[in-house]
Amino acid sequence: MGWEALGWWGEDVARIEPLTGGVANDVWSVRLDGRRAVGRLGSRSDADLAWETGLLHYLDRAGLTVPVPIPTTDGRLFVDGLVVMTYVEGGPPETPAEWRRVAGALRELHRLTRGWPQRPGWRSSTDLLHAETGTKIDLGAMPPEAVARCRAAWARLAGRQTCVVHGDSNNLGNVRMTADRVALIDWDEAHVDVPDLDLALPDNAAGLDDTAHDIAAQASAAWEAAVCWDDDYAVKRLAEVRAL
């Protein structure tokens, strides 16, 4: 149906302008009943979108600042790949102190979602010690030596408790800050994994010791290399993963 599905949100709704930053989705500013909102159209399955929208509603009720899915006039949170969410104001983190606030918000996310079920079709980093594929990842497309390096980085996470990770919190466009709150937006990469993947932040904002920071940084670089393979960014991230 495409953007025609926007009509399910009522008569007073219209696309305004495209928003930058989305790669896997078509993202637009939307006017809904006189208020600014965000519409995101993609190809994710209903099960995937049910997982994401359910998570966002839970996090909102728990006190985190996130984009909240707005229901259609008949109560659905998505229609044919289209989700409409509240618009979140704010700017990116700019100082070490602001990044420490981001780390605090991520740790609260991790605390609130211990034992959360995996996003349909996804694999965690430690699952990929044995599995070959999961949503955006196909280790069979990578050189064997690259796979071995990534798996060596992820093996250091084995046995740790899992939770929901945002998956792209290092991206400045995915954090919106004001004086009194930190908002995490764009949950397209969120899945269940080891929290370390979210904590390799600028200036070691999460306050990890040297060993913990090395584990987090290596695992995160390996994950992004595998997810993005084989564009220039993936090659750059793989170069950061220690050779065996």
N, C-alpha and C positions, 0 to 999 in steps of 0.2 A: 504493500500500500504506500510506503514511503511517507513523505511529509503530509500527505492527505490525511493520515491518521491523527494529525493535530486536531482535527474537528471533534474528536472524542473528548477533548477537554472543554468543550463548550463553544458558544458563538462568539465570544469576545476574546479571541486568541489569534495571534499572528506572529510569523517570523519577522525579526527586525534586521539582524545582520549576522554574518558568520563570525565565530569566535576562533581565534588562533590557538594552537597548542594541541588540538586533537589529531591523532595519527590514524587510529583504527576506526574512528567515528566521524560523522558529520555533526558538528556542534554549532548551535545558533543561539543568539539572544532572542528571547521570546517575550511578547507582551501578553499577559494572561489576566483578564479582569482588571486591567489598568495597572498591574504590577509587573515588574521585571522578573523574568524567570529564565531558565536555560533549558533548551531542548537538545537531546542527543539521540541521533539515529544511527544504528549500527546493525550488525548481522548476528549478534549473540543470540543464543537459544533462550526460550522462555524459562527453562530451568536455571540458566546462568543469571538472567535478569531477576528472577525471583530471589535467588541467593543474594544478589547485590542490593536490591531494594529493601529486602527484609533486614539485612545488616544495617543499612543506613537508618532505617526507622528505629531499630534497636539502639544504635549509638546516639541518635538524637534524644531519645527518651532517657538515656543514661547520662546525658549532659555534655557530650562532645559536640562541637560545632562542625556540622557536615552539611552538604546539600541534601535536602529532604525531598524525596519523590512526592510529587503532587498527584493525587488520584484523578482519574477521568470522571466524567459526570456519572458513570455507572460503577465507580469504585475501583477500577483496575489501576495498577501502578505502572503498567507498560502495555503498549499495543504494537504488534508487528515490529518489534525492535526499537520503538520510540519510547523514551523516558523523558518526562518534564520534571525539572527540579527547581527548588528555590535558588535564587541567585545569592551568592555569598560575597559580601564586600570585604575589602582589605588589600594589602600589598604584600610583597614577598619579604621574607626575613633578610635583614641587611647586616646585623651585628652578631658577634658571638653570643651575647645575652639573648637575642631573639632566637637564635638557633637552639639554645638550651631550652627555651620555652617549647620549641617544636619537639625536642627530644622528650620533654615531659608529656606532651599530648600523645606522642607515639607510645610511650610506656603505658599510658592510661588505656589506649586502644588495646594493647597487648593484654593488660590485666583483665579488661572487660570481656575478652573473647577466648580465654583459655578453653580448650576442648571444643571449639566451634567446628562444625562439619566442613569438609573441604568443598570449595567451589566446584560445581559439576564439570567434569572433564579435565580438571587441573591436577598437577602433581606438585608436591613440595620438592625442595632442593634435595632432601635426603631420600625421597622416593626415587629420584633420578640416579641414585647410586646403582639401581638395578633396572629401572624402567628406561625406555628409550625416548618416549614421546609424552607430551602433555600440553594440550591447548596450543600455545605458540611455540613450544619447544620441540625440536626434532634433532636429537643428538646424532642420528644417522647422517644428517646433512653436514656435520662438522668433521674436520680431520680427526682421526683417532687420537693423535697426540693432544689435541685441544680438549677432547672429551676427557682424557685421563687427567689433565690438569684441573679441569672443572670439578671432576668427581673427587679429586684429592682435597680440593678446597671445601667441598660440601661434606666430606667424610668427617671433618673436624666438628660438625654440628650434630652428628649422630647421637641419638639418645636424649636429646633435649626436648623440653616441653614445647608444644606448638600452640599457635594462636593465629588470629588474623593479622597479616601484615599488609600495610598500605601498598607496598611494592614499588612506589615511585616518588617517595617523599623528598628525595634529593633534588627533584626538579622544582626550580623556583616557582614555576607557574602553578604548582599543585598545592602551595601553601599560601593562605590569605590571613594576614595578621592585622589586628587593631591593637589599641592600647590594653584592652582587657580580655582578649581571647585569641586563640590560634585555631584556624579552620583548615581542615584537610579536604581538598576537592579532588576530582577525577579518580574514582575508585576502580577504573577499568583493569588495573593490574593487581588488585587486591586478591588474596587467596590465603589459605592456611599454610603456614610455614614456621620456621624457627625465627623468633623475634630479631635475632642478630641482623637479618637482612635489611631491616629498617634503620639500624643504628650506626651505620658507617656514615656519619654526618660531617659536614664541614667543621674544621677546628676541633674534632672529637667532642662535639657538643653533648654527646651522651655520657661523657666522663668515663669511658671504658679504660681499663688498664691496658698496658702495651700488648699483652697476649690476646686479650679479648678484642681489642681494636683490630689487630692483625687478622684474627679469625673472621670478624665481621666484614672487614674490607675485602678480603680475599673471596669470601663466599658471595658477597654482593657483586663484585666484579665478574665472577664466574656466571652468576645468574643472568646479569644483563648481557653478557656475551652470548649466552645460549638463547635467550629470548629474542634478541635482535639479529641473530646470525643470518646472512653474513654481510651486513652493511658496514660502513666505515666506523660507526660508533662501536659495533660489536668487536671489530678487529682491535680497536683502541682499548676496549675494556679487557679483552683477552690478553693483551700485552701486559696488563697489570697483574695477571694471575701467575703466580710463581711457577717456573719450570720445574719439572721433576728431576 
